[in-house]
């Protein structure tokens, strides 16, 4: 009986130790969704050129040329993204503001799932591009969704936030950046 217990402890202890290390490693570095917003390196640079297909048959896509001539909020989102759902009411309120265009990029998502998600939560976007291959995401050096940019009339990125626009600080930072671009 004691020998069985010893063997059990000799097996359980290293397995428990390895599992603890694995959980710690995943939590601190290999989680695809960032838990803390990270800076995006493309602020104050021209938006990369892109031309993405639309959400469905016959739907207009989205290109960098569509963003010229006004202040645009560019929001990368996905139907499977829980933080995207959390920030969606704020994005919806932005879409109603005078002189502000809100466009979306459905990132690594099935267009049918995106369409269903927008039907359920509302569609605040003037246009939507579909980036199923993450090509634009890579060009923007974005690590995940949601990510939101403010693009000025000249096509330069003036603000970038990787992570949801929720909470007083995040919204205040976004509003301050938007006010600077509007001046």
C-alpha positions in Angstrom: 0.0 0.0 0.0 2.8 2.4 0.9 4.6 1.5 -2.3 1.5 2.3 -4.4 1.1 5.7 -2.7 4.8 6.5 -3.3 4.5 5.7 -7.0 1.3 7.8 -7.2 3.1 10.8 -5.6 6.2 10.3 -7.9 3.9 10.5 -10.9 1.4 13.1 -9.7 4.0 15.6 -8.4 5.9 16.1 -11.7 2.7 16.1 -13.8 1.2 18.7 -11.5 4.4 20.8 -11.7 4.4 20.5 -15.5 0.7 21.5 -15.8 1.3 24.5 -13.5 4.2 25.6 -15.7 2.2 25.1 -18.9 -0.7 27.2 -17.6 1.7 29.9 -16.5 3.4 29.9 -19.9 0.2 30.1 -21.8 -1.2 32.8 -19.5 2.0 35.0 -19.8 2.9 34.7 -23.5 1.2 32.3 -25.7 -2.4 33.5 -25.4 -3.6 34.8 -28.9 -5.9 37.3 -27.3 -4.2 40.1 -25.5 -5.6 40.7 -22.0 -3.9 44.1 -21.8 -4.0 46.6 -24.7 -0.7 46.9 -26.5 0.6 49.8 -28.4 0.3 49.6 -32.2 3.5 50.8 -34.0 1.9 52.5 -37.0 0.6 55.6 -35.4 1.5 58.9 -37.3 2.2 57.0 -40.5 0.3 56.6 -43.7 -2.3 53.8 -43.7 -1.0 51.0 -45.9 -2.8 50.6 -49.2 -5.4 47.8 -49.2 -8.4 46.6 -51.2 -10.7 44.1 -49.4 -13.8 42.3 -50.7 -17.2 43.1 -49.2 -19.1 41.0 -46.7 -21.5 39.3 -49.1 -22.5 38.9 -52.7 -22.6 42.3 -54.3 -21.7 44.1 -51.1 -19.2 46.9 -51.6 -15.8 46.1 -50.2 -13.4 48.5 -48.5 -10.1 50.0 -49.8 -7.7 52.6 -48.5 -9.0 55.0 -51.2 -12.4 54.9 -49.5 -11.0 56.5 -46.4 -9.7 59.7 -48.2 -11.2 63.0 -47.6 -12.5 62.8 -44.1 -11.9 61.6 -40.6 -12.4 57.8 -40.4 -12.6 55.4 -37.5 -11.3 52.0 -38.8 -12.3 49.1 -36.5 -10.9 45.6 -36.8 -13.4 43.1 -35.3 -14.6 39.6 -35.5 -17.9 37.8 -34.6 -16.0 35.3 -32.3 -14.3 38.1 -30.4 -15.8 38.7 -26.9 -14.0 42.1 -26.4 -15.4 43.2 -29.8 -18.9 42.7 -28.4 -18.0 44.7 -25.3 -16.9 47.7 -27.3 -19.6 47.5 -29.9 -22.0 49.9 -28.2 -19.3 52.6 -28.2 -18.5 52.0 -31.9 -22.3 52.2 -32.6 -22.5 55.6 -30.8 -19.5 56.8 -32.8 -21.2 56.0 -36.1 -23.9 58.6 -35.3 -21.5 61.4 -34.9 -21.5 64.3 -37.4 -18.4 64.4 -39.7 -17.1 61.0 -38.7 -17.1 57.9 -40.9 -16.9 54.5 -39.1 -15.8 51.5 -41.2 -15.0 48.0 -40.2 -12.7 45.1 -41.2 -14.0 41.7 -40.4 -10.8 39.9 -39.3 -10.2 36.2 -39.8 -13.9 35.6 -39.7 -16.5 33.7 -41.8 -18.5 36.3 -43.7 -21.8 34.5 -42.8 -20.9 34.5 -39.1 -20.0 38.2 -39.4 -23.3 39.0 -41.1 -25.2 37.1 -38.4 -23.3 38.9 -35.6 -24.0 42.3 -37.2 -27.7 41.4 -37.6 -27.9 40.6 -33.9 -25.9 43.5 -32.5 -26.5 46.2 -35.2 -24.2 47.3 -38.0 -22.6 50.7 -37.3 -20.2 50.5 -40.2 -20.6 52.6 -43.4 -18.6 49.9 -45.2 -17.0 46.6 -44.3 -14.0 44.8 -45.7 -13.3 41.2 -45.1 -9.7 40.2 -44.3 -9.8 36.4 -44.1 -6.1 36.0 -44.7 -4.9 38.7 -42.2 -2.9 40.5 -44.8 -4.0 43.9 -43.7 -3.6 43.0 -40.1 0.0 42.0 -40.8 0.7 45.2 -42.7 -0.7 47.2 -39.8 1.4 45.1 -37.3 -1.8 44.3 -35.3 -1.7 41.4 -33.0 -5.4 40.8 -32.5 -8.9 42.2 -32.3 -10.4 44.5 -31.5 -8.1 47.2 -32.8 -9.3 50.7 -33.6 -7.6 53.4 -35.6 -8.4 57.1 -36.3 -7.3 57.9 -39.8 -7.2 61.6 -40.8 -8.4 63.1 -44.1 -4.9 62.7 -45.6 -4.9 58.9 -44.9 -2.5 59.0 -42.0 -3.1 56.9 -38.8 -3.3 59.4 -36.0 -4.4 57.0 -33.2 -4.3 53.3 -32.7 -5.6 51.1 -29.9 -5.2 47.4 -29.7 -7.8 46.2 -27.3 -11.4 47.1 -26.6 -12.6 50.7 -26.3 -14.3 50.1 -23.0 -13.8 51.9 -19.7 -13.4 55.6 -18.8 -9.7 55.7 -19.5 -9.8 54.0 -22.9 -12.7 56.2 -24.1 -11.2 59.4 -22.8 -7.9 58.6 -24.6 -9.8 57.9 -27.8 -11.9 61.1 -27.5 -8.8 63.2 -26.8 -7.1 61.8 -29.9 -10.3 62.4 -32.0 -10.5 66.0 -30.8 -6.8 66.5 -31.8 -7.5 65.2 -35.3 -10.7 67.3 -35.7 -8.7 70.5 -35.0 
